[in-house]
Amino acid sequence: MAKSITPQPGILDIALYVGGASKIEGKSDVVKLSSNENPYGPSDQAKEAFARSGLQLHRYPPTDHAHLREAIAEIHDVDADRVICGVGSDEVITFLCQAFAGPGDEVIHTEHGFSMYKISTLAAGATPVEVPERERVVDVDAIVEACNFRTKLVFIANPGNPTGTMIGGNELAQLADRLPPHVLLVVDAAYAEYAEGYDGGKSLVDERDNVFMTRTFSKIYGLGGLRVGWGYGSQDVIDVLNRVRGPFNLSVAQIETAAAALRDLSYTEKCRADNARLRIWLADALAETGVQSDASSANFILARFDTPDEAEACYEWLRDEGILVRKVAGYKLPQCLRITIGDEAACRRVAHVVRAFRERSE
């Protein structure tokens, strides 16, 4: 880059996002548990909708995403006019920072929060402010104390990634009520479908103008490769975000496939039930070897080792056995590994390999 050509302030402070590894050189039977993907993939109805959408590849997609927003409204009991769709919930997060934060503004995220909050904040020219969590759980008091006249947005993931922990509805409501009136609380509910009886913050959005919810089709719906997400907020916020959203940001394939996935309720419920059962089983199996984890409300567990060196050694041991999990030192959890809940065979394989590792270490 020529010296006279310089990016906007904050851009060069962005560390490149690194996704979960997907390949191991020399191994073909790899179990990928590094990206919190649904091991069963999308439903048959979603795959059929995707195939049909191929007949419309020569057509521009609708700019209003009406079909998908109507499906979201139907299943989640929300106002379709207050829904915005994006290329994953990541794009909606980008819209929020682009529209509401800039130079001189601050955006709060928590200690172990999703890295895209910081990336999108810096890209908008604003200043990210990190607040501590309490034993890997969002600390409402710490967030409120960090707010000032420069604060524009507060991002929390609930359930959290990579922690899997969450705060209850009462704490969410208290946080919303205690924030300064000029601050928008963004509840990132990417894993809401895995938490029993949780609406992802939808009721708070219905009751308050200062709360916004983001959701994704990449997790329980098995559409990570298609990249579809959505947000729900007050009409005023949605009107602002639609002014920065590109008119054709979602393809016909994304719109039609996501709508079909959403309406296949029985498949979603099966995925939820299988995840809940295997999540408990894997956490218990690892605990028997001395590897503890917090109660998770997502589709992964955060396995805690005694030291960062032990976590690194176990990662390499798993990798040598053809199992890919996620190192989370970049989230200030160097002694931990995030392990996606796979199918039953994958979970049993992980438990067997970790047990062998621990026995060898002893």
The 8 nearest C-alpha neighbors of each residue, nearest first, counted from 0:
[[1, 2, 4, 5, 3, 6, 11, 7],
 [0, 2, 4, 3, 5, 6, 7, 11],
 [3, 1, 4, 0, 5, 6, 7, 11],
 [2, 4, 1, 5, 0, 6, 7, 8],
 [5, 3, 1, 2, 0, 6, 7, 8],
 [4, 6, 3, 7, 2, 1, 0, 8],
 [7, 5, 10, 8, 4, 11, 9, 3],
 [6, 8, 10, 9, 5, 124, 122, 11],
 [9, 7, 10, 124, 6, 11, 121, 12],
 [8, 10, 121, 12, 124, 11, 7, 122],
 [11, 9, 12, 122, 13, 8, 7, 121],
 [10, 12, 13, 9, 8, 6, 14, 7],
 [13, 11, 9, 10, 14, 121, 8, 118],
 [14, 12, 11, 10, 118, 15, 121, 9],
 [13, 15, 16, 12, 118, 11, 17, 10],
 [14, 16, 13, 17, 118, 12, 18, 11],
 [15, 17, 14, 18, 114, 115, 118, 13],
 [18, 16, 15, 19, 20, 14, 114, 329],
 [19, 17, 20, 16, 34, 33, 21, 325],
 [18, 20, 33, 34, 325, 21, 17, 324],
 [19, 21, 22, 18, 33, 323, 325, 31],
 [20, 22, 31, 19, 23, 323, 33, 29],
 [23, 21, 20, 24, 29, 26, 31, 323],
 [24, 22, 26, 25, 29, 321, 21, 318],
 [23, 25, 26, 22, 27, 321, 29, 21],
 [24, 26, 23, 27, 22, 321, 28, 29],
 [27, 25, 23, 24, 28, 29, 321, 22],
 [26, 28, 29, 25, 23, 321, 24, 22],
 [29, 27, 26, 321, 30, 322, 23, 320],
 [30, 28, 321, 27, 322, 31, 26, 22],
 [29, 31, 322, 321, 323, 32, 28, 345],
 [32, 30, 323, 33, 21, 29, 322, 324],
 [33, 31, 339, 324, 323, 338, 34, 30],
 [32, 34, 324, 325, 19, 31, 323, 339],
 [33, 35, 19, 36, 32, 339, 18, 325],
 [36, 34, 339, 33, 298, 299, 32, 37],
 [35, 37, 34, 218, 38, 221, 223, 217],
 [36, 38, 221, 39, 40, 219, 218, 35],
 [39, 37, 341, 40, 342, 36, 221, 340],
 [40, 38, 37, 41, 221, 342, 270, 42],
 [39, 41, 221, 37, 38, 42, 222, 220],
 [42, 40, 221, 220, 45, 222, 43, 46],
 [43, 41, 45, 44, 266, 260, 46, 40],
 [44, 42, 46, 45, 47, 41, 260, 48],
 [43, 45, 47, 42, 46, 259, 48, 260],
 [46, 44, 260, 256, 259, 48, 42, 43],
 [45, 47, 49, 43, 48, 44, 50, 42],
 [46, 48, 50, 44, 49, 45, 43, 51],
 [49, 47, 256, 45, 51, 46, 50, 255],
 [48, 50, 46, 256, 52, 47, 51, 252],
 [49, 51, 47, 48, 52, 53, 46, 54],
 [52, 50, 48, 53, 49, 54, 47, 55],
 [51, 53, 252, 49, 54, 50, 55, 48],
 [54, 52, 51, 55, 56, 50, 49, 252],
 [53, 55, 52, 56, 51, 57, 50, 58],
 [56, 54, 53, 57, 58, 52, 251, 51],
 [55, 57, 53, 58, 54, 52, 251, 59],
 [56, 58, 55, 59, 54, 53, 60, 251],
 [59, 57, 55, 56, 60, 251, 54, 61],
 [58, 60, 61, 57, 247, 250, 251, 56],
 [59, 61, 251, 250, 58, 62, 247, 249],
 [62, 60, 63, 64, 59, 247, 251, 65],
 [61, 63, 246, 247, 64, 60, 248, 249],
 [62, 64, 65, 61, 246, 66, 68, 247],
 [65, 63, 67, 66, 62, 61, 68, 254],
 [64, 66, 68, 63, 67, 69, 61, 79],
 [67, 65, 69, 68, 64, 70, 254, 258],
 [66, 68, 70, 258, 69, 65, 64, 254],
 [67, 69, 71, 65, 79, 70, 66, 72],
 [68, 70, 72, 66, 67, 71, 79, 65],
 [69, 71, 73, 67, 72, 68, 258, 74],
 [72, 70, 68, 74, 69, 73, 75, 67],
 [71, 73, 77, 69, 76, 79, 70, 75],
 [74, 72, 70, 71, 76, 75, 69, 77],
 [73, 75, 71, 72, 76, 70, 262, 261],
 [74, 76, 72, 77, 71, 73, 198, 70],
 [77, 75, 72, 73, 74, 78, 71, 79],
 [76, 78, 72, 75, 79, 73, 71, 81],
 [77, 79, 80, 81, 72, 82, 76, 231],
 [80, 78, 72, 68, 82, 81, 69, 77],
 [79, 81, 78, 82, 234, 68, 83, 237],
 [80, 82, 79, 234, 78, 231, 232, 237],
 [83, 81, 231, 79, 230, 80, 68, 84],
 [82, 84, 230, 229, 231, 237, 81, 85],
 [85, 83, 229, 228, 230, 82, 64, 86],
 [84, 86, 228, 90, 87, 91, 229, 227],
 [87, 85, 227, 226, 90, 228, 88, 249],
 [86, 88, 228, 227, 226, 89, 85, 90],
 [87, 89, 228, 91, 90, 215, 229, 214],
 [90, 88, 92, 87, 91, 93, 86, 115],
 [91, 89, 93, 92, 86, 88, 85, 87],
 [90, 92, 94, 88, 93, 89, 85, 95],
 [93, 91, 89, 95, 90, 94, 88, 96],
 [92, 94, 90, 96, 119, 91, 95, 97],
 [95, 93, 91, 97, 92, 96, 98, 240],
 [94, 96, 92, 98, 93, 97, 99, 91],
 [97, 95, 100, 93, 99, 98, 94, 120],
 [96, 98, 94, 123, 95, 99, 93, 100],
 [99, 97, 95, 96, 94, 100, 240, 239],
 [98, 100, 96, 95, 97, 151, 101, 152],
 [101, 99, 96, 104, 125, 97, 151, 98],
 [100, 102, 125, 124, 123, 104, 103, 99],
 [103, 101, 125, 124, 104, 100, 126, 123],
 [102, 104, 125, 101, 105, 149, 126, 124],
 [105, 103, 149, 125, 101, 102, 100, 150],
 [106, 104, 150, 126, 149, 125, 127, 151],
 [107, 105, 152, 127, 150, 128, 153, 151],
 [108, 106, 153, 128, 129, 127, 154, 152],
 [107, 109, 154, 129, 153, 112, 128, 155],
 [110, 108, 130, 112, 129, 111, 131, 132],
 [109, 111, 131, 130, 129, 112, 132, 108],
 [110, 112, 330, 109, 331, 113, 161, 135],
 [113, 111, 109, 110, 108, 114, 160, 156],
 [112, 114, 115, 160, 116, 111, 156, 161],
 [113, 115, 116, 117, 112, 118, 16, 330],
 [116, 114, 118, 117, 113, 119, 89, 92],
 [117, 115, 114, 119, 118, 120, 113, 108],
 [116, 118, 120, 115, 119, 127, 114, 121],
 [117, 119, 115, 121, 120, 116, 13, 122],
 [120, 118, 122, 93, 116, 121, 117, 115],
 [121, 119, 117, 123, 125, 122, 118, 96],
 [120, 122, 9, 124, 123, 118, 125, 119],
 [121, 123, 119, 120, 124, 10, 118, 9],
 [124, 122, 120, 97, 121, 101, 125, 96],
 [123, 125, 102, 101, 121, 122, 9, 8],
 [126, 124, 101, 102, 104, 120, 121, 123],
 [125, 127, 105, 104, 106, 121, 128, 120],
 [128, 126, 106, 117, 105, 107, 120, 129],
 [129, 127, 107, 106, 108, 126, 105, 130],
 [128, 130, 108, 109, 110, 107, 127, 131],
 [129, 131, 109, 110, 141, 142, 108, 128],
 [132, 130, 110, 109, 133, 141, 129, 138],
 [131, 133, 137, 138, 136, 135, 110, 134],
 [132, 134, 136, 135, 138, 137, 131, 141],
 [133, 135, 136, 132, 137, 138, 131, 293],
 [136, 134, 133, 132, 162, 137, 164, 111],
 [135, 137, 133, 132, 134, 164, 138, 165],
 [138, 136, 132, 139, 133, 135, 166, 109],
 [139, 137, 132, 141, 140, 133, 136, 142],
 [138, 140, 142, 141, 174, 137, 143, 170],
 [141, 139, 143, 142, 138, 144, 174, 145],
 [140, 142, 144, 138, 139, 143, 130, 145],
 [143, 141, 145, 139, 140, 144, 130, 138],
 [142, 144, 140, 146, 145, 141, 178, 139],
 [143, 145, 141, 142, 146, 140, 147, 139],
 [146, 144, 142, 143, 141, 147, 130, 107],
 [147, 145, 143, 144, 150, 142, 148, 178],
 [146, 148, 149, 150, 145, 179, 144, 105],
 [147, 149, 150, 146, 151, 181, 179, 104],
 [150, 148, 104, 147, 105, 151, 103, 146],
 [151, 149, 105, 147, 148, 146, 106, 104],
 [150, 152, 182, 106, 105, 100, 183, 149],
 [153, 151, 183, 106, 182, 184, 150, 107],
 [152, 154, 107, 184, 106, 185, 108, 183],
 [155, 153, 185, 108, 107, 186, 184, 152],
 [154, 156, 186, 187, 157, 108, 185, 153],
 [155, 157, 187, 159, 158, 186, 188, 112],
 [158, 156, 159, 165, 188, 187, 155, 186],
 [157, 159, 165, 164, 163, 156, 190, 296],
 [160, 158, 156, 157, 163, 162, 164, 161],
 [161, 159, 162, 163, 113, 112, 156, 158],
 [160, 162, 163, 159, 337, 301, 111, 113],
 [161, 163, 160, 159, 164, 301, 135, 111],
 [164, 162, 295, 159, 297, 296, 158, 160],
 [165, 163, 162, 158, 159, 295, 136, 296],
 [166, 164, 158, 157, 159, 136, 167, 163],
 [165, 167, 170, 137, 157, 168, 171, 164],
 [168, 166, 170, 169, 171, 165, 172, 197],
 [167, 169, 171, 170, 172, 166, 200, 197],
 [168, 170, 172, 171, 167, 173, 166, 174],
 [171, 169, 173, 172, 167, 168, 174, 166],
 [172, 170, 168, 174, 169, 173, 175, 167],
 [171, 173, 169, 175, 170, 174, 168, 176],
 [174, 172, 170, 176, 171, 175, 177, 169],
 [175, 173, 171, 177, 172, 176, 139, 170],
 [176, 174, 172, 173, 177, 178, 171, 184],
 [175, 177, 173, 174, 178, 172, 179, 171],
 [178, 176, 174, 175, 173, 179, 143, 172],
 [177, 179, 175, 176, 143, 174, 180, 182],
 [178, 180, 181, 182, 177, 146, 147, 148],
 [179, 181, 182, 178, 209, 183, 177, 176],
 [180, 182, 179, 151, 183, 150, 148, 178],
 [183, 181, 151, 152, 180, 179, 150, 178],
 [182, 184, 209, 152, 210, 153, 185, 151],
 [185, 183, 210, 153, 152, 209, 211, 154],
 [186, 184, 211, 154, 212, 153, 210, 187],
 [187, 185, 212, 155, 188, 156, 211, 154],
 [186, 188, 156, 213, 189, 212, 155, 157],
 [189, 187, 191, 199, 214, 190, 157, 213],
 [188, 190, 214, 215, 191, 187, 213, 218],
 [191, 189, 188, 297, 192, 193, 158, 218],
 [192, 190, 188, 199, 194, 193, 189, 197],
 [193, 191, 190, 194, 219, 271, 195, 197],
 [192, 194, 297, 191, 190, 271, 296, 195],
 [195, 193, 296, 191, 192, 197, 196, 297],
 [194, 196, 197, 193, 192, 296, 191, 198],
 [197, 195, 194, 198, 192, 191, 193, 199],
 [196, 198, 195, 199, 194, 191, 192, 200],
 [197, 199, 200, 201, 196, 191, 202, 192],
 [200, 198, 188, 191, 201, 197, 212, 186],
 [199, 201, 203, 198, 202, 212, 204, 186],
 [200, 202, 204, 203, 198, 199, 205, 212],
 [203, 201, 205, 204, 200, 206, 198, 199],
 [204, 202, 206, 200, 205, 201, 207, 210],
 [203, 205, 210, 201, 207, 202, 206, 232],
 [204, 206, 202, 203, 207, 201, 208, 233],
 [205, 207, 203, 204, 202, 208, 210, 201],
 [208, 206, 204, 209, 203, 205, 210, 233],
 [207, 209, 233, 210, 204, 206, 232, 205],
 [208, 210, 183, 207, 184, 211, 182, 175],
 [211, 209, 184, 204, 208, 183, 185, 207],
 [210, 212, 232, 185, 231, 204, 184, 186],
 [213, 211, 186, 231, 230, 185, 187, 200],
 [214, 212, 230, 187, 188, 229, 88, 186],
 [215, 213, 189, 188, 229, 228, 88, 230],
 [214, 216, 228, 189, 217, 88, 87, 229],
 [215, 217, 220, 227, 222, 218, 228, 221],
 [223, 218, 216, 222, 215, 221, 220, 226],
 [219, 217, 221, 220, 36, 216, 37, 223],
 [218, 220, 221, 37, 217, 270, 267, 216],
 [221, 219, 216, 218, 222, 41, 217, 260],
 [222, 220, 41, 40, 37, 218, 219, 217],
 [223, 221, 217, 225, 224, 216, 220, 41],
 [217, 224, 222, 225, 226, 221, 218, 216],
 [223, 225, 222, 226, 217, 221, 227, 36],
 [224, 226, 222, 223, 227, 253, 217, 252],
 [227, 225, 87, 86, 223, 224, 217, 222],
 [228, 226, 87, 86, 216, 85, 225, 215],
 [229, 227, 87, 215, 88, 85, 214, 216],
 [230, 228, 84, 214, 83, 85, 88, 213],
 [229, 231, 213, 83, 212, 82, 214, 84],
 [232, 230, 82, 212, 81, 211, 213, 83],
 [233, 231, 211, 204, 81, 237, 236, 234],
 [232, 234, 236, 235, 208, 237, 81, 204],
 [233, 235, 237, 81, 236, 238, 232, 80],
 [234, 236, 238, 233, 237, 239, 232, 208],
 [237, 235, 239, 233, 238, 234, 232, 240],
 [236, 238, 234, 240, 239, 235, 81, 241],
 [239, 237, 235, 241, 236, 240, 234, 242],
 [238, 240, 236, 237, 242, 241, 235, 98],
 [241, 239, 237, 242, 243, 238, 94, 236],
 [240, 242, 244, 238, 243, 239, 237, 83],
 [241, 243, 240, 239, 244, 238, 245, 98],
 [244, 242, 241, 240, 245, 94, 98, 239],
 [245, 243, 241, 242, 246, 240, 94, 248],
 [244, 246, 248, 247, 243, 241, 242, 62],
 [247, 245, 62, 248, 244, 63, 61, 249],
 [248, 246, 62, 249, 245, 60, 250, 61],
 [247, 249, 245, 246, 85, 86, 250, 244],
 [250, 248, 247, 253, 86, 254, 251, 85],
 [251, 249, 253, 252, 60, 254, 248, 247],
 [250, 252, 60, 254, 253, 255, 52, 249],
 [253, 251, 52, 250, 255, 49, 254, 256],
 [252, 254, 250, 256, 251, 255, 257, 249],
 [253, 255, 251, 257, 252, 67, 256, 258],
 [256, 254, 258, 252, 257, 253, 251, 48],
 [257, 255, 45, 48, 49, 259, 253, 258],
 [256, 258, 260, 259, 254, 255, 253, 261],
 [259, 257, 67, 261, 255, 256, 260, 70],
 [258, 260, 45, 256, 262, 261, 257, 44],
 [261, 259, 45, 257, 263, 258, 262, 256],
 [260, 262, 258, 259, 263, 257, 264, 70],
 [261, 263, 259, 264, 260, 258, 74, 70],
 [264, 262, 260, 261, 266, 265, 259, 267],
 [263, 265, 267, 266, 262, 268, 261, 260],
 [266, 264, 268, 267, 263, 269, 262, 270],
 [267, 265, 269, 268, 264, 263, 270, 42],
 [266, 268, 264, 270, 269, 265, 271, 263],
 [267, 269, 271, 265, 266, 270, 272, 264],
 [268, 270, 266, 272, 271, 267, 273, 265],
 [269, 271, 267, 273, 268, 272, 274, 266],
 [272, 270, 268, 274, 269, 273, 193, 275],
 [271, 273, 269, 275, 274, 270, 268, 276],
 [274, 272, 270, 276, 275, 271, 269, 277],
 [273, 275, 271, 277, 272, 276, 278, 270],
 [276, 274, 278, 272, 273, 277, 271, 279],
 [277, 275, 273, 274, 279, 278, 272, 280],
 [276, 278, 280, 274, 279, 275, 281, 273],
 [279, 277, 275, 281, 280, 276, 274, 340],
 [278, 280, 282, 277, 276, 281, 283, 275],
 [279, 281, 277, 283, 278, 282, 284, 276],
 [282, 280, 284, 278, 283, 279, 277, 285],
 [281, 283, 279, 285, 284, 280, 286, 278],
 [284, 282, 286, 280, 281, 285, 279, 287],
 [285, 283, 281, 287, 286, 282, 280, 350],
 [284, 286, 290, 288, 282, 287, 283, 281],
 [285, 287, 290, 289, 283, 291, 288, 284],
 [286, 288, 284, 285, 289, 283, 290, 291],
 [287, 289, 285, 286, 290, 354, 357, 284],
 [288, 290, 286, 287, 291, 285, 357, 304],
 [291, 289, 286, 285, 288, 303, 304, 302],
 [290, 292, 286, 303, 302, 289, 285, 293],
 [293, 291, 302, 301, 303, 294, 300, 282],
 [292, 294, 295, 301, 164, 291, 300, 163],
 [293, 295, 292, 164, 296, 163, 300, 282],
 [296, 294, 163, 164, 297, 300, 293, 299],
 [295, 297, 194, 163, 193, 158, 164, 294],
 [296, 298, 193, 163, 190, 295, 299, 158],
 [299, 297, 340, 339, 274, 35, 193, 296],
 [300, 298, 339, 340, 338, 297, 35, 337],
 [299, 301, 338, 337, 295, 302, 163, 292],
 [300, 302, 337, 292, 336, 162, 303, 335],
 [301, 303, 292, 336, 335, 291, 300, 337],
 [304, 302, 335, 291, 292, 290, 334, 301],
 [303, 305, 334, 306, 310, 335, 290, 309],
 [306, 304, 309, 334, 303, 307, 310, 290],
 [305, 307, 334, 309, 308, 304, 310, 333],
 [308, 306, 334, 333, 310, 309, 311, 305],
 [309, 307, 311, 306, 310, 312, 334, 305],
 [308, 310, 312, 306, 311, 307, 313, 304],
 [311, 309, 307, 313, 334, 308, 312, 304],
 [312, 310, 314, 308, 309, 313, 307, 315],
 [313, 311, 309, 315, 314, 310, 308, 316],
 [312, 314, 316, 310, 315, 311, 317, 309],
 [315, 313, 311, 317, 312, 316, 318, 310],
 [314, 316, 318, 312, 313, 317, 319, 311],
 [317, 315, 313, 319, 318, 314, 312, 320],
 [318, 316, 320, 322, 314, 315, 319, 313],
 [317, 319, 315, 322, 321, 320, 316, 323],
 [318, 320, 316, 317, 321, 315, 322, 23],
 [319, 321, 317, 318, 322, 316, 352, 29],
 [322, 320, 29, 318, 319, 30, 317, 28],
 [323, 321, 30, 318, 317, 320, 29, 31],
 [322, 324, 31, 32, 318, 33, 30, 321],
 [323, 325, 33, 32, 338, 337, 322, 326],
 [326, 324, 33, 337, 336, 19, 327, 338],
 [325, 327, 336, 328, 337, 324, 335, 333],
 [328, 326, 329, 330, 332, 333, 336, 325],
 [327, 329, 333, 332, 331, 330, 326, 334],
 [330, 328, 327, 331, 332, 333, 326, 114],
 [329, 331, 111, 328, 327, 332, 112, 110],
 [332, 330, 328, 329, 333, 111, 327, 110],
 [331, 333, 328, 330, 327, 335, 334, 329],
 [334, 332, 328, 307, 335, 331, 327, 310],
 [333, 335, 307, 306, 310, 304, 332, 303],
 [336, 334, 303, 302, 333, 332, 310, 304],
 [337, 335, 326, 302, 325, 301, 327, 338],
 [336, 338, 301, 325, 300, 302, 324, 326],
 [337, 339, 324, 299, 300, 32, 336, 301],
 [340, 338, 299, 32, 35, 341, 298, 33],
 [339, 341, 299, 298, 278, 338, 274, 346],
 [342, 340, 38, 345, 346, 339, 343, 32],
 [341, 343, 345, 344, 38, 346, 340, 39],
 [342, 344, 346, 345, 347, 341, 277, 348],
 [343, 345, 347, 346, 342, 348, 341, 349],
 [346, 344, 348, 342, 341, 343, 347, 349],
 [347, 345, 349, 343, 348, 344, 341, 281],
 [348, 346, 350, 344, 349, 345, 351, 343],
 [347, 349, 345, 351, 346, 350, 344, 352],
 [350, 348, 346, 352, 347, 351, 353, 345],
 [349, 351, 347, 353, 348, 352, 354, 284],
 [352, 350, 348, 354, 349, 353, 347, 355],
 [351, 353, 355, 349, 354, 350, 348, 356],
 [354, 352, 356, 350, 355, 351, 349, 357],
 [353, 355, 357, 351, 356, 352, 288, 350],
 [356, 354, 352, 358, 353, 357, 359, 351],
 [357, 355, 353, 359, 354, 358, 360, 352],
 [358, 356, 360, 354, 359, 355, 353, 361],
 [357, 359, 355, 361, 360, 356, 354, 288],
 [358, 360, 356, 357, 361, 355, 354, 353],
 [361, 359, 357, 358, 356, 355, 309, 312],
 [360, 358, 359, 357, 356, 355, 354, 288]]
